[in-house]
Amino acid sequence: MAGLSAHLVRNPSRRAIVTAGGALFASAFAPKFAHAAGGRDPRFVVIILRGALDGLSAVAPLGDPDYAGLHGSIALAKDGPNPALPLDGFFGLNPSMTTFARLFGQKQAAIVHAVTTGYRDRSHFDGQDVLESGQPAPGLTASGWLNRAIEALPRGERVNGGRSGLGVGAATPLVLRGAAPVAGWAPTGLARAGDDVAERLLDLYRHSDPALADALAQGLDIEKIVARDMGARQATGGNVVQNMRQIARGAAKLLAADDGPRIGALAYDGWDTHINEGGATGRLALLLGGLDGAFEEFEKELGPKWKDTTIVAVTEFGRTARINGTTGTDHGTGTVAFLAGGALNGGRVTADWPGLKEQQLYEKRDLRPTTDLRAVLKGLLADQLGLSASVLGDKVFPETASIAPLKGLVG
């Protein structure tokens, strides 16, 4: 939110309103992971894409004969203006993601397709709750799976009170909330959040800290006055890409520091593309270009630390296989997860492709998920942070002992 950022850390008495430049709330911390003894100093970053990403326009199954007919005017194509970037002969990448394509070619990026959580009811709020909490259903806990992963690390690897996590944003993403204390960094000067997000923040603070809620409400009122003069350009065009880059750049600088955090989480809103979604160009391509820029910023700012880094970008669910009457897509099921980082065993698309014929679609409308996202996340946490399958299946992702970690994602 432009000009005002608020952050609530684990101790409610430690709060701040930041009016310029962004700030880091917490003392210095530097976990010493067991892997470091072998010469590795791993970083792990989670990017939440809120709003439900259309995986079929982000990573197109060009080799599926039913794809173009279902996805209509927003389907990617092998040839013609703005062709998809080739990946493996079957899948093509949205042409806005040139950095990711380069990393993929260097085996420093990978994709998991036809993936989602165990949630199936297509509500944004509930879907995001399940995605970030790691629970089998919404409303079961106020903690996130990434925080529980930090809590599960051996005590010797969580020094200075265990602040080995960095939450980016006006409020720490749910995925990083919980018993393990984390630092928070609130970038300022960013595009104003949507009204629904602002109301959720206000509701959170009204229940936990009324004084902070009052201050935030006053800031939002000022923003609304300014927004009347700025118009729609405040949340469109190059600003979106630059804002996404700015957030990633600041987070990467903190993660790159020798005495900084090793685990981070941030969120990008705006992926709900019901109307005028676009394909190779347009709104979705703009957002994907911003995500691509974020990957580039992490690679650049992490420097030598990039070789031991893994980043995963995930969303609450996918979108319909068929376009709707407003040249967009509605809430769906299966989607994609993007992985990037020098620690990856990349250069591949992992997919048990279900097909796009009507009888192959989930409820005859959505890409059918064939990979559980929790298997992907378990595999990354096991290989990158050394967590055991029993800890992952019991504490980090409760009631998932039957979901095996996806192996071989990290080199």
Helices and strands as residue ranges (DSSP letters): E 5-8, E 15-18, E 24-25, G 34-38, E 43-49, H 55-58, E 59-61, H 67-71, G 72-74, E 85-86, E 91-93, H 98-105, E 109-116, H 124-133, H 145-152, G 155-157, G 160-162, E 165-168, G 174-176, E 183-185, H 195-208, H 210-230, G 231-235, H 238-256, E 263-268, H 283-302, G 303-308, E 309-315, E 335-340, E 348-350, G 358-360, E 371-372, H 373-385, H 389-391, I 392-396
